[in-house]
Every structure is written in C-alpha cells, then in structure tokens.
Amino acid sequence: MDPSKRRPASHDVEDIASAKERGWRDLAPIDDAYRAGDITATEWHAAVRGVIEQAYLNGDNPRAQSGHSGDESRWREARSLLVDLLPPHGGTFLDIGCANGHLMESLTDWAAEAGITIEPYGVEISPALADLARTRCPQWAHRIWTANAMGWKPPHRFDAVRTGVDYVPADLRGAYVAHLLDHVVAPGGRLIIGVYNEERDQRTTADLLRSCGYAPAGTTTRDHRHPEIQYKGLWLANA
Ligand SMILES: C[S@@+](CC[C@H](N)C(=O)[O-])C[C@H]1O[C@@H](n2cnc3c(N)ncnc32)[C@H](O)[C@@H]1O
C-alpha cells in the first residue's frame, strides 16, 4: 500500500511524534508551562537549554553532540538536503543553533561536492556548546558566537541563514522570522528553515510561515525511514 495513503493508527501516533522530534516528551511540558503563562520566554529558553545541553555534551560522537542519534550515513540522509536550499553562488552561511559545529563542517563539505562554496559561521545559545564548537573547529572559532538568536544583531549579515522555527516559543515564531530577515539575513539572501521532520502529506511549517506573511520561495524533501515522515526544508527570500 502507498505509505502516503495509510492513516496512522492510534498506536502509531507516539511513534510518529518520536520520529518527528527527538526529545519531544521532555519539551512538551515546557511549552505547556509557557502557554499557561507560568514561565516567560526567557525562562522557556533556559528550560529548553536545560533539557538539551547536557544531553548533547554527553554525546560520544559529533552527531550526538548536535542532537542526532544516527550514524554518519543517517546524518547525511537527514541533513544534506540543506544543500538544495543554499544560494547557487554560495557565500556566507550562518548556522543558528550550531551546537558543536558539526553541521558547519558537514554542510561545507556537501556543498563543495555540489560545486557550491560556503563560508560557515555559527551562533549558539548554550555557552558550553559554543565553546565545544570553537574547540572542535578552531579555524572558525572567531566566527562562532554565543547568543540567543531571537534579538541578536550580528556584526554583519549573511547570504544564507539556517534555523528551526522551534527555537522560540510558538507565539513568537513570526516575530523571530521578521527579526532574522531584518537583522541577520543579507538583502537578497536566504533564510533557510530546516531540516524539520513532518508527515509527508502535511505542510504545517510552511502553513505557519504563510500565516505570518512569509511564502516559501523553495522547498526540498527526502524520505525518512518512517514511511509517513519526510525530512523537509524550505527557504524564504529576503527582499
Ligand atoms: C538540534 S540542534 C541543531 C544542530 C545543527 N545545527 C543541526 O541542524 O543539526 C539545535 C541547537 O540550537 C540551539 N538553539 C536553540 N534555540 C536557540 C536560539 N534561540 N538561539 C541560538 N541557538 C539556539 C540549541 O542549543 C541546540 O544546540
């Protein structure tokens, strides 16, 4: 049967949620507390960091230190589609939430294989992870900042900027995208959203962006090992 036609049975729902977002169980109560008004946005960021920082630092390989549980080939499957979203002429690339810097390294190599030269930069909300990135990638240490990207104004803007919309609380996602387009992405540059894991027949992230007034200029997908999920990414053009 065509997997895209199969409706998820109720016992699949947890499985799909788990495939979509690693750590979803731990993060849901933080979202609930924010939605209920029990914590502020600053406390939301601190609580999310509290969940992921130590888990990443405990990782025994570069992928785990970036929040990915698979091997090298799975890492490539899950992230290399970002190459499709880069400007064809390359240029400066900022990884928001660079963790230990492994995506900066990998994407530079994968882009080069496609004939695209990027100059990678990173920003990371966790000081410990940013330090790890600077130690692992000493050649780029001066290009890795510690900051919350929401509100951060870098010393210069970038041709391509990658982020997840889930790096801020749900009600601040439109404001986050506006901030990045106004202060972080260069005029004429690209804001890349992804990689996010989503049901193949859903457009939740694209629809959220459209509801905030941002129409994707391009999209890409790859199959996930879970038949109902795809790895997805999209980009927004900065005027
Ligand atoms: C899943 S990892 C991404 C690692 C790598 N960039 C990738 O795409 O595979 C998400 C990272 O984003 C960082 N992060 C989350 N919210 C952030 C924010 N508002 N500003 C900067 N970094 C943030 C987290 O600390 C974490 O290291």
The ligand as a MOL file (V3000), in Angstrom:
LIG
                    3D

  0  0  0     0  0            999 V3000
M  V30 BEGIN CTAB
M  V30 COUNTS 27 29 0 0 0
M  V30 BEGIN ATOM
M  V30 1 C 19.0520 20.2240 17.0170 0
M  V30 2 S 20.4400 21.2520 17.3720 0 CHG=1
M  V30 3 C 20.9380 21.6670 15.7450 0
M  V30 4 C 22.3640 21.2860 15.4460 0
M  V30 5 C 22.7370 21.5770 13.9890 0
M  V30 6 N 22.6870 22.9810 13.6870 0
M  V30 7 C 21.8290 20.8140 13.0640 0
M  V30 8 O 20.9700 21.4330 12.3990 0
M  V30 9 O 21.9680 19.5920 13.0060 0 CHG=-1
M  V30 10 C 19.6550 22.7620 17.9190 0
M  V30 11 C 20.6340 23.7360 18.5690 0
M  V30 12 O 20.0410 25.0440 18.5690 0
M  V30 13 C 20.3840 25.6870 19.7650 0
M  V30 14 N 19.3740 26.7490 19.9510 0
M  V30 15 C 18.0680 26.5600 20.2520 0
M  V30 16 N 17.4470 27.7400 20.3260 0
M  V30 17 C 18.3590 28.6940 20.0380 0
M  V30 18 C 18.3000 30.1140 19.9510 0
M  V30 19 N 17.1600 30.7630 20.1790 0
M  V30 20 N 19.4310 30.7950 19.6170 0
M  V30 21 C 20.5950 30.1280 19.3990 0
M  V30 22 N 20.7090 28.7860 19.4930 0
M  V30 23 C 19.5930 28.0700 19.7890 0
M  V30 24 C 20.3370 24.5930 20.7830 0
M  V30 25 O 21.0710 24.9100 21.9560 0
M  V30 26 C 20.9390 23.4200 20.0080 0
M  V30 27 O 22.3250 23.3450 20.1850 0
M  V30 END ATOM
M  V30 BEGIN BOND
M  V30 1 1 1 2
M  V30 2 1 2 3
M  V30 3 1 2 10
M  V30 4 1 3 4
M  V30 5 1 4 5
M  V30 6 1 5 6
M  V30 7 1 5 7
M  V30 8 2 7 8
M  V30 9 1 7 9
M  V30 10 1 10 11
M  V30 11 1 11 12
M  V30 12 1 11 26
M  V30 13 1 12 13
M  V30 14 1 13 14
M  V30 15 1 13 24
M  V30 16 1 14 15
M  V30 17 1 14 23
M  V30 18 2 15 16
M  V30 19 1 16 17
M  V30 20 1 17 18
M  V30 21 2 17 23
M  V30 22 1 18 19
M  V30 23 2 18 20
M  V30 24 1 20 21
M  V30 25 2 21 22
M  V30 26 1 22 23
M  V30 27 1 24 25
M  V30 28 1 24 26
M  V30 29 1 26 27
M  V30 END BOND
M  V30 END CTAB
M  END
